[in-house]
């Protein structure tokens, strides 16, 4: 089972100081977690050339040996799948790239496909069946902060179609590749960011990611990044955050492998305006809904805003009613924008001062947090 991760710096684990012990990983799971070379030389991945990666392996260069989400994902899979199953993981991509810059025929894309082909050939030489059930997607920060002028979902579908076609040509599998998608939350890193800006474009990319997960049958959920600590409260989640995203990705990966119902996480499914109130219905993986102000620092109205065209927030109170969140407004909210998690201190990231909300489900140990979103009323 090959389930790599592709994207920008989050996929490469930038700044996430490694906490996985590779020797322990190999020993504990009898060598069943491998890289694209079907060996155990983890930790030398970045977007550089194959030659540079080879040199780093030889020299045991570890400045790019960051914690990757796929390490904890692979551990979860190895503990639940049979001993005849090898889990192949590795990252691909390039930091500070928009989705447009990561699409075919960009060098990071071609390198990623080549590494899948390398793994397939080595597996074939050993007489092993080789399939790619899914690819984990960790990209979107640059599409928030660089303000590109295109539709993120349109480019995502183009990127996915190329990935699906090229990977299936290598593996000859019949099943389409699924995408396990996280959500970017670097709203405040955009230099145009202003709190309660009605015309803000920063919510577009995270909202697009949420809608892809909710509405596209081939896109599965992992989770948003805001419930975790960010390194220096800036751009990247830390190692614990990478592990958290990886464990959520493992849940979807298992569902894909076992052909279960699609996991879409905690997302809004419908809304209704009743007078001055807005009722938002949610898909709740593990009821009941709850507000958590311990893991994520409390923010006004638990992260919900209703912004008028003049920039005024008209929310007076927020409450939970079963699988619905009721947002009380001081006036009729039609033509306003309902937002969740579109807030935070300028240039800050993470669960204390960055863009965030307090809404999650009740799954133990690894709860599902609500995806950031914007709804035009």
JOSULLIN-V121921 format. One record per pair of residues at least 6 apart in sequence whose ideal C-beta (glycine too) atoms are under 7 Angstrom apart, sorted by the first residue. I is the first residue (numbers start at 1). J is the second residue. Records with the same first field share a line. If there is no record, write none. Layout:
I=J / J
This chain:
1=77 / 85 / 87 / 88 / 131 / 133 / 257
2=88 / 116 / 119 / 130 / 132
3=70 / 73 / 89 / 133 / 134 / 136 / 253
4=70 / 89 / 90 / 91 / 92 / 116 / 135
5=11 / 68 / 69 / 70 / 91 / 136 / 138
6=92 / 93 / 112 / 135 / 137
7=93 / 137 / 138 / 139
8=93 / 94 / 95 / 96 / 97 / 139 / 141 / 142
9=95 / 96 / 236
10=138 / 236
11=91 / 92 / 93 / 138 / 139
12=45 / 46 / 47 / 66 / 91 / 93 / 95
13=66 / 67 / 68 / 242
14=66 / 95 / 236
15=231 / 236
16=66 / 67 / 236 / 237 / 238 / 239 / 242
17=67 / 239
18=43 / 65 / 66 / 67 / 239
19=67 / 239
20=67 / 71
22=40 / 42 / 43
25=33
26=40
29=78
31=40
32=78 / 85 / 86 / 87
33=74 / 78 / 87 / 89
34=40 / 86 / 88
35=41 / 42 / 90
36=88 / 90 / 115 / 118 / 119
37=118 / 122
38=88 / 119 / 122 / 123
41=57
43=62 / 65
44=53 / 56 / 57 / 61 / 64 / 65
45=53 / 64 / 90 / 91
46=64
47=93 / 94 / 95 / 108
56=64
67=239 / 242 / 243
68=91 / 242
69=136 / 138 / 242 / 245 / 246 / 249
70=89 / 91 / 136 / 246
71=246
72=243 / 246 / 247
73=246 / 247 / 249 / 250 / 253
74=87 / 89
76=247 / 250
77=87 / 250 / 253 / 254
78=87
80=254
88=119
90=115
92=108 / 111 / 112 / 115
93=102 / 108 / 139
94=102 / 108
96=142
97=142
98=142 / 143 / 146 / 148
99=139 / 143 / 152 / 155 / 156 / 159
100=148 / 150 / 155
102=108 / 109 / 139
103=109 / 155 / 158 / 159 / 162
104=162
113=166
116=132 / 167 / 170
117=170
119=130
120=130 / 170 / 171
123=130
124=130
130=171
131=171 / 173
132=167 / 171 / 177
133=178 / 253 / 256 / 257
134=177 / 178 / 179 / 180 / 253 / 256
135=163 / 177 / 179
136=180 / 222 / 249
137=179 / 180 / 181 / 182
138=182
140=184 / 205 / 206 / 209
141=184 / 186 / 235
143=152 / 205
144=184 / 186 / 187 / 189 / 190 / 202 / 205
145=186 / 189 / 190
147=190 / 192 / 201
152=204 / 205 / 208
153=208 / 211 / 212
156=212
160=179
163=177
164=176 / 177
167=177
176=218
178=218 / 220 / 256
179=218 / 219 / 220
180=220 / 222 / 249 / 252 / 253
181=209 / 212 / 213 / 219 / 221 / 222
182=222 / 223 / 224 / 225 / 245
183=206 / 209 / 210 / 224 / 225 / 371 / 372
184=205 / 206 / 209 / 225
185=206 / 224 / 225 / 226 / 341 / 354 / 355 / 372
186=235 / 349
187=193 / 202 / 203 / 342 / 344 / 355
188=344 / 345 / 346 / 347 / 348 / 354 / 355
189=235 / 347 / 349
190=202
193=202 / 346
195=343
196=305 / 307 / 311 / 313
197=311
198=307 / 308 / 309 / 311 / 337
203=339 / 342 / 374
206=372
207=373 / 374
210=267 / 371 / 372 / 373
212=219
213=219 / 220 / 221 / 264 / 265 / 267
214=264 / 267
217=262
220=252 / 255 / 256 / 262 / 263
221=252 / 263 / 264 / 265
222=245 / 248 / 249 / 252
223=245 / 248 / 265 / 368 / 369
224=369 / 371 / 372
225=237 / 241
226=296 / 341 / 351 / 354 / 355 / 356
227=295 / 296 / 351 / 369
228=237 / 238 / 240 / 241 / 244 / 350 / 351
229=237 / 238 / 240 / 241 / 350 / 351
230=236 / 237 / 238 / 349 / 350 / 354
231=238
233=348 / 349 / 350 / 352 / 353 / 354
234=349
235=349
244=366
247=366
248=366
251=263
252=263
255=263
264=283
265=285 / 368 / 371
266=282 / 283 / 284 / 285 / 360 / 361 / 368 / 369 / 370 / 371
267=282 / 283 / 371
268=280 / 281 / 282 / 373 / 375
269=281 / 282 / 283
270=281
271=278 / 279 / 280 / 375
272=279
273=333 / 334 / 377
276=328 / 329 / 330 / 331 / 332 / 333
277=326 / 327 / 328 / 329
278=306 / 327 / 329 / 333 / 338
279=324 / 326
280=324 / 325 / 327
281=323 / 324
282=289 / 323 / 325
284=323 / 361
285=361 / 363 / 368
286=361 / 362 / 363 / 368
287=323 / 361 / 362
288=362
289=320 / 323 / 359 / 361
290=360 / 362
291=302 / 358 / 359
292=358 / 360
293=358
295=351
296=351 / 356 / 358
297=351 / 352
298=358
299=343 / 356 / 357 / 358
301=315 / 318
302=318 / 357 / 358 / 359
303=340 / 341 / 343 / 356 / 357 / 358 / 359
304=315 / 318 / 327 / 340
305=313 / 315 / 339 / 342 / 343
306=313 / 314 / 315 / 327 / 329 / 333 / 336 / 338
307=313 / 336 / 337 / 339
308=314 / 336
309=335
314=329 / 330 / 331 / 333 / 336
315=327 / 329
316=328 / 329 / 330
317=328
318=325 / 327
319=326
325=359
333=377
334=377
335=377
336=377
337=374 / 376 / 377
338=375 / 377
339=374
340=357 / 370 / 372 / 373
341=355 / 356 / 357 / 372
342=355 / 372 / 374
343=355
344=353 / 354 / 355 / 356
345=353
348=354
355=372
357=370
359=370
360=367 / 368 / 369 / 370
361=367 / 368
